[in-house]
Amino acid sequence: MKPRFISDIHLSENNFHLTNAFKLFLNESKEACTHLFILGDLFEIWIGDDDDNSFIQDIKKTLIDFTLDGPETFLMHGNRDFLIGEAFADEVGISILSDPYTLDINGMKAILSHGDFLCTDDSDYIEFRNKVRSEAWQKDFLSKSIDERNEIANSLRSDSKDATSEKSLEITDANLETVNNFIQENKPDIFIHGHTHRPKIHEHNSTKRVVLGDWDKFGWFFSIEESNLNLKEFKI
């Protein structure tokens, strides 16, 4: 395997530069990797697979072009796009992974996650996460019209930005005790996640924890070639 990992791209119809950077990354990655793992928040907002505006149609075409005779591609839900369903995945040729997800990469036990479950100091967020990930909440939300869903999603996004701006960096980061407990319980060789927007490779005894970066002025990806681990940034 020559996998690549990305997360927190936050694609939106209002940010052409991110969309263009994502297309360029996929074009370069088609020959450079054998597997692509998107570990959450591919989109800034996702209100359901039935929302099919011109921006989403463009991203779908981009993904179809990439997955057709290209690398095996996998998607994990993030806190922004947890409503992506099998209809979208089947259409663009990707597989949805559970969170966390364990696999073997070149003889290494790897665990993948979006990473938001690690932010246990942020009790308000964990409570919100549990609510919106419930089947009842999602069923109710998806029963509303696209216009209603857009209005709710934008309101939730605005509330989230306001709440985050009032919280310390420590509260919104992964809780180290939670991280260490998870690693001790599961004993991976490598643990890869995003969400916190703090890219770095951490050492936890015999486990390497790779935190992916978000895409803004720079894009980030992590690659594994044989036993070489590379966390890279590139200008957008």
Kinemage of the C-alpha trace (Angstrom):
@kinemage 1
@onewidth
@group {chain A} dominant
@subgroup {mainchain}
@vectorlist {calphas} color= white
{ca met a 1} P 0.000 0.000 0.000
{ca lys a 2} L 1.010 3.591 -0.698
{ca pro a 3} L -1.800 5.408 1.115
{ca arg a 4} L -2.468 9.098 1.520
{ca phe a 5} L -4.598 10.668 4.235
{ca ile a 6} L -6.366 14.027 4.314
{ca ser a 7} L -9.010 15.656 6.488
{ca asp a 8} L -10.682 18.986 7.209
{ca ile a 9} L -10.723 20.268 3.650
{ca his a 10} L -14.026 22.069 4.333
{ca leu a 11} L -15.086 22.412 0.703
{ca ser a 12} L -17.807 24.988 0.077
{ca glu a 13} L -19.264 26.734 -2.934
{ca asn a 14} L -17.983 30.048 -1.542
{ca asn a 15} L -14.319 29.019 -1.659
{ca phe a 16} L -13.098 28.427 -5.202
{ca his a 17} L -9.453 28.261 -4.111
{ca leu a 18} L -10.074 25.242 -1.867
{ca thr a 19} L -12.049 23.482 -4.579
{ca asn a 20} L -9.282 24.095 -7.100
{ca ala a 21} L -6.609 22.941 -4.629
{ca phe a 22} L -8.581 19.758 -3.946
{ca lys a 23} L -8.852 19.024 -7.671
{ca leu a 24} L -5.121 19.577 -8.163
{ca phe a 25} L -4.333 17.330 -5.184
{ca leu a 26} L -6.485 14.519 -6.564
{ca asn a 27} L -4.917 14.878 -9.997
{ca glu a 28} L -1.433 14.510 -8.513
{ca ser a 29} L -2.482 11.741 -6.119
{ca lys a 30} L -4.023 9.524 -8.797
{ca glu a 31} L -0.607 8.180 -9.747
{ca ala a 32} L 1.169 8.835 -6.432
{ca cys a 33} L -0.908 6.630 -4.121
{ca thr a 34} L -2.803 3.355 -4.105
{ca his a 35} L -5.375 4.338 -1.453
{ca leu a 36} L -6.842 7.678 -0.379
{ca phe a 37} L -8.443 8.100 3.032
{ca ile a 38} L -10.526 11.233 3.683
{ca leu a 39} L -10.881 11.386 7.471
{ca gly a 40} L -13.833 13.708 7.849
{ca asp a 41} L -14.964 17.218 6.991
{ca leu a 42} L -14.491 16.936 3.252
{ca phe a 43} L -17.324 19.477 3.136
{ca glu a 44} L -17.946 22.513 5.310
{ca ile a 45} L -21.642 21.627 5.462
{ca trp a 46} L -23.591 18.590 4.245
{ca ile a 47} L -27.359 18.622 4.655
{ca gly a 48} L -28.190 15.353 2.886
{ca asp a 49} L -27.463 13.366 -0.251
{ca asp a 50} L -30.547 14.821 -1.955
{ca asp a 51} L -28.981 18.291 -2.038
{ca asp a 52} L -27.559 18.306 -5.533
{ca asn a 53} L -26.657 21.876 -6.423
{ca ser a 54} L -24.117 22.745 -9.120
{ca phe a 55} L -21.218 22.898 -6.636
{ca ile a 56} L -21.933 19.391 -5.339
{ca gln a 57} L -22.358 18.096 -8.886
{ca asp a 58} L -18.901 19.492 -9.705
{ca ile a 59} L -17.301 17.773 -6.696
{ca lys a 60} L -19.079 14.536 -7.591
{ca lys a 61} L -17.635 14.643 -11.099
{ca thr a 62} L -14.175 15.313 -9.672
{ca leu a 63} L -14.418 12.309 -7.358
{ca ile a 64} L -15.798 10.041 -10.073
{ca asp a 65} L -12.910 10.983 -12.362
{ca phe a 66} L -10.489 10.183 -9.537
{ca thr a 67} L -11.952 6.871 -8.407
{ca leu a 68} L -12.545 5.531 -11.928
{ca asp a 69} L -9.491 3.323 -12.527
{ca gly a 70} L -7.798 5.225 -9.693
{ca pro a 71} L -6.865 4.640 -6.051
{ca glu a 72} L -9.309 2.950 -3.695
{ca thr a 73} L -10.950 5.829 -1.862
{ca phe a 74} L -12.492 5.889 1.597
{ca leu a 75} L -14.440 8.496 3.528
{ca met a 76} L -15.010 8.893 7.249
{ca his a 77} L -17.660 11.222 8.616
{ca gly a 78} L -16.535 14.455 10.244
{ca asn a 79} L -18.426 16.865 12.460
{ca arg a 80} L -19.488 18.889 9.412
{ca asp a 81} L -20.455 16.150 6.947
{ca phe a 82} L -21.738 13.291 9.111
{ca leu a 83} L -24.908 13.141 6.978
{ca ile a 84} L -23.056 11.901 3.889
{ca gly a 85} L -24.804 8.657 3.022
{ca glu a 86} L -24.417 5.581 0.885
{ca ala a 87} L -26.203 7.220 -2.060
{ca phe a 88} L -23.428 9.792 -2.415
{ca ala a 89} L -20.693 7.231 -1.697
{ca asp a 90} L -22.003 4.764 -4.298
{ca glu a 91} L -22.376 7.473 -6.923
{ca val a 92} L -18.773 8.691 -6.638
{ca gly a 93} L -17.149 5.303 -6.025
{ca ile a 94} L -15.981 5.620 -2.431
{ca ser a 95} L -16.488 3.491 0.694
{ca ile a 96} L -17.645 4.936 4.025
{ca leu a 97} L -15.634 3.846 7.068
{ca ser a 98} L -16.793 3.591 10.661
{ca asp a 99} L -15.041 5.786 13.232
{ca pro a 100} L -12.640 4.610 14.552
{ca tyr a 101} L -11.471 2.128 11.913
{ca thr a 102} L -8.622 -0.367 12.198
{ca leu a 103} L -6.610 -1.771 9.292
{ca asp a 104} L -3.214 -3.192 8.428
{ca ile a 105} L -0.878 -0.907 6.487
{ca asn a 106} L 2.321 -2.576 5.350
{ca gly a 107} L 2.439 -4.714 8.488
{ca met a 108} L 1.554 -1.865 10.853
{ca lys a 109} L -1.628 -1.797 12.916
{ca ala a 110} L -3.234 1.523 11.995
{ca ile a 111} L -6.288 3.155 13.528
{ca leu a 112} L -8.053 5.974 11.682
{ca ser a 113} L -10.480 8.517 13.115
{ca his a 114} L -11.834 11.963 12.479
{ca gly a 115} L -10.686 12.674 16.028
{ca asp a 116} L -13.479 14.749 17.499
{ca phe a 117} L -14.343 12.068 20.072
{ca leu a 118} L -10.959 12.823 21.687
{ca cys a 119} L -11.965 16.397 22.610
{ca thr a 120} L -13.521 15.411 25.930
{ca asp a 121} L -12.653 18.701 27.668
{ca asp a 122} L -15.223 20.370 25.421
{ca ser a 123} L -18.292 18.920 27.120
{ca asp a 124} L -20.719 21.150 25.189
{ca tyr a 125} L -19.360 19.845 21.892
{ca ile a 126} L -19.439 16.177 22.997
{ca glu a 127} L -23.086 16.624 24.063
{ca phe a 128} L -23.901 18.198 20.688
{ca arg a 129} L -22.006 15.434 18.849
{ca asn a 130} L -23.976 12.735 20.617
{ca lys a 131} L -27.254 14.475 19.785
{ca val a 132} L -26.691 15.013 16.050
{ca arg a 133} L -25.211 11.546 15.546
{ca ser a 134} L -28.394 9.944 16.897
{ca glu a 135} L -30.737 8.212 14.460
{ca ala a 136} L -33.745 10.156 15.774
{ca trp a 137} L -32.132 13.588 15.236
{ca gln a 138} L -30.933 12.698 11.751
{ca lys a 139} L -34.285 11.252 10.713
{ca asp a 140} L -36.056 14.411 11.871
{ca phe a 141} L -33.518 16.702 10.196
{ca leu a 142} L -33.617 14.870 6.858
{ca ser a 143} L -37.429 14.986 6.839
{ca lys a 144} L -37.289 18.776 6.476
{ca ser a 145} L -37.034 20.652 3.174
{ca ile a 146} L -33.631 21.536 1.723
{ca asp a 147} L -34.267 25.224 2.460
{ca glu a 148} L -35.110 24.448 6.098
{ca arg a 149} L -32.044 22.228 6.448
{ca asn a 150} L -29.795 24.912 4.983
{ca glu a 151} L -31.172 27.459 7.422
{ca ile a 152} L -30.641 25.140 10.405
{ca ala a 153} L -27.138 24.131 9.255
{ca asn a 154} L -26.048 27.737 8.784
{ca ser a 155} L -27.430 28.654 12.208
{ca leu a 156} L -25.597 25.735 13.841
{ca arg a 157} L -22.398 26.707 12.031
{ca ser a 158} L -22.683 30.315 13.244
{ca asp a 159} L -23.365 29.173 16.812
{ca ser a 160} L -20.368 26.831 16.643
{ca lys a 161} L -18.035 29.605 15.484
{ca asp a 162} L -19.212 31.889 18.284
{ca ala a 163} L -18.816 29.168 20.899
{ca thr a 164} L -15.370 28.123 19.685
{ca ser a 165} L -14.103 31.710 19.722
{ca glu a 166} L -14.849 31.859 23.458
{ca lys a 167} L -13.027 28.615 24.309
{ca ser a 168} L -9.342 28.176 25.043
{ca leu a 169} L -7.108 26.216 22.684
{ca glu a 170} L -6.702 23.568 25.390
{ca ile a 171} L -10.445 22.915 25.603
{ca thr a 172} L -10.850 22.454 21.837
{ca asp a 173} L -7.780 20.213 21.516
{ca ala a 174} L -7.661 16.460 22.038
{ca asn a 175} L -7.558 15.552 25.720
{ca leu a 176} L -4.207 13.863 26.342
{ca glu a 177} L -5.577 11.451 28.928
{ca thr a 178} L -8.326 10.382 26.521
{ca val a 179} L -5.727 9.933 23.771
{ca asn a 180} L -3.418 7.872 25.976
{ca asn a 181} L -6.267 5.697 27.262
{ca phe a 182} L -7.422 5.006 23.707
{ca ile a 183} L -3.889 4.126 22.589
{ca gln a 184} L -3.258 1.891 25.616
{ca glu a 185} L -6.534 0.062 25.048
{ca asn a 186} L -6.073 -0.465 21.298
{ca lys a 187} L -2.266 -0.542 20.964
{ca pro a 188} L -1.896 0.680 17.375
{ca asp a 189} L 1.467 1.208 15.737
{ca ile a 190} L 0.049 4.361 14.200
{ca phe a 191} L -3.028 6.443 15.024
{ca ile a 192} L -4.132 8.979 12.394
{ca his a 193} L -6.796 11.634 12.943
{ca gly a 194} L -7.786 15.185 12.093
{ca his a 195} L -10.356 17.632 13.523
{ca thr a 196} L -8.121 19.663 15.854
{ca his a 197} L -6.309 21.546 13.048
{ca arg a 198} L -2.964 21.085 14.838
{ca pro a 199} L -0.810 19.064 12.410
{ca lys a 200} L 2.030 17.146 14.006
{ca ile a 201} L 3.433 13.640 14.504
{ca his a 202} L 3.380 12.802 18.224
{ca glu a 203} L 5.215 9.965 19.957
{ca his a 204} L 3.222 7.938 22.498
{ca asn a 205} L 5.721 5.275 23.562
{ca ser a 206} L 5.619 2.784 20.668
{ca thr a 207} L 2.678 4.504 18.930
{ca lys a 208} L 2.972 7.363 16.480
{ca arg a 209} L -0.057 9.687 16.522
{ca val a 210} L -0.420 11.675 13.320
{ca val a 211} L -2.635 14.769 13.499
{ca leu a 212} L -3.651 15.959 10.051
{ca gly a 213} L -3.875 19.655 9.213
{ca asp a 214} L -6.875 21.578 7.929
{ca trp a 215} L -6.829 23.213 4.505
{ca asp a 216} L -6.729 27.003 4.504
{ca lys a 217} L -3.750 28.937 3.174
{ca phe a 218} L -1.952 25.605 3.100
{ca gly a 219} L -3.137 22.090 2.406
{ca trp a 220} L -1.929 19.042 4.326
{ca phe a 221} L -1.614 15.348 3.644
{ca phe a 222} L 0.058 12.378 5.282
{ca ser a 223} L 1.592 9.576 3.243
{ca ile a 224} L 3.109 6.186 3.984
{ca glu a 225} L 5.606 4.633 1.609
{ca glu a 226} L 6.890 1.317 2.971
{ca ser a 227} L 7.930 2.417 6.503
{ca asn a 228} L 8.451 6.105 5.678
{ca leu a 229} L 5.940 8.456 7.300
{ca asn a 230} L 5.555 11.905 5.759
{ca leu a 231} L 3.344 14.752 6.954
{ca lys a 232} L 3.454 17.424 4.279
{ca glu a 233} L 2.031 20.865 3.693
{ca phe a 234} L 1.609 22.681 0.381
{ca lys a 235} L 0.563 26.183 -0.535
{ca ile a 236} L -2.967 26.676 -1.798
